[in-house]
């Protein structure tokens, strides 16, 4: 039986930030790309994957590093300064006397990272795709030389291809919202490791609205029961709890959005590329991996997948096809190594700060203070988080 004619070089299943970024990268290399967009992806979706009405309800914000910024600027999709706020300092507070700070003192970068408004970034990518003649947005998978799966953690295609997705669920859910603060954020990202009723919690207040803004995106990792409670509390009661957790560091706060919650996990697919009756396929983004949000590296890992895969395809020998496993297996090895480093670091921090035993509490706060004075180690970790590799 003759094979169906393949109009496209690449079929990308999933039209989120990773999928659209990859489509634009590959199309710029003169490849024909089919971008499969489901109905829910055509509208905005909240962090639980449910469709929502408008951008005012979408509270998502991502911390993107220099490498991610470079990629998105190359695609001409980087948001303006109001929607991509530079972080000049990061302050981390333990549940005791321990604390540490990072500053953007490295002359090779203008910021530690940038807090990016997700609806704005998605809008920019959607518009860019619309102007790229080599990308065809479709509603169903199309025959192609290579299929790239970018459907996220709950990917149906990954299951269809028989790929195992090993998942460890944390005893925490995340709650996300936006708040307006009495004091300006001073381009500082703040993170607290707290204890509540014997359980560890992690609260992050991330600066938004530009350099002089006083808006923050919050991500609060708490037990599932407390997440549900915080989500349904009256705004005044919620803000009282938030003030306690943040030690009122930014003064009085006003809630300016809905509160979304979702379960947290650490996950990794057993195979990131392969060939079967469906053809040759490769995974990218959350379809391949998921990490705890405390280190702010989830989307950076996904965009790292985009940069690596697009580079290998672009620099291949002229006689080598885009579905050549000698391109895809090195991609899998390199990205799994990066995920192992970033994912295991975030996982270790979560495990250290979750228990409430007094001896462990004293040890972790001593360790946090020792890290503050560690010099080269602190500098190396900061550079890795910013996307530098040397």
C-alpha angles and dihedrals in degrees: 000000000000118000118247113261112262113225093177135058092205133023113197114198107204128042102209125118094290094045095048093044091052092047091054092046094050095043089054086060089059095257123141109239132193111201113199111212119184122209092257090052091053087065129041119276131200126232092275091056096251119136114254131198107243146348092270088070095050106094098174120129128170132206105228124191131217093271091054091046091051091052095048093044088053087056090046090237102111110126122241121265093270092059098035107049117195115232110217097174137022120202119194122189126194126211089263134023095314119111141149138191136205122203131195092240096133108108090213092070136040095213144013088241141314128254104224127199105234100211090054093049092047091049091052092049093046091052092047091052089052090058095048109093093195092063120078116191108217136178098223136034115280131207109267140156090248132020118207116197113213100154098124134240095322095049113165092194091058088055090045089056090051096244117157115228107202107209132189113191115212119223086245141081125204124236118199131189143138125251136185113223133210091227126049114256092233089216090288124138110212128199129182128194103205139169123230120182091336097312129106120245132186121206123186125187109194122195118244139167098056136290096314097036129124098200120109135189111220128206114186119186109202140144115294091248093051091045090057091046094049091048093055100039118112109265092250092053092045091052090049090056090045091051091054093048093048094041087236088280093156097038124235116000135204124207109235102174147032119282114242125191134192138166120264125228146168111223142165133181114235092225126027097187139023149140126243140137089306091059128245118335140176133192128228137175122001091346085071102033147000130197139186110274095229093095094042093228104121100099092033088061090049094050088046087059089052094051094046097046095044091048093052092048092046096048097044119123112271092247095051118095122227089246095056108132089215085072097041101045094057087049090053093049094047096047094044088054091052091047091049091055098045097035096047092048093054091043092051092050091050091050092048096051099040101073119079100206110136093229092050090045091054092046096050093048090049088050092050091052091046090052089053088060097039097103110190094029092053091047092049094050091047091053092049091051090050090055099257115138102191 
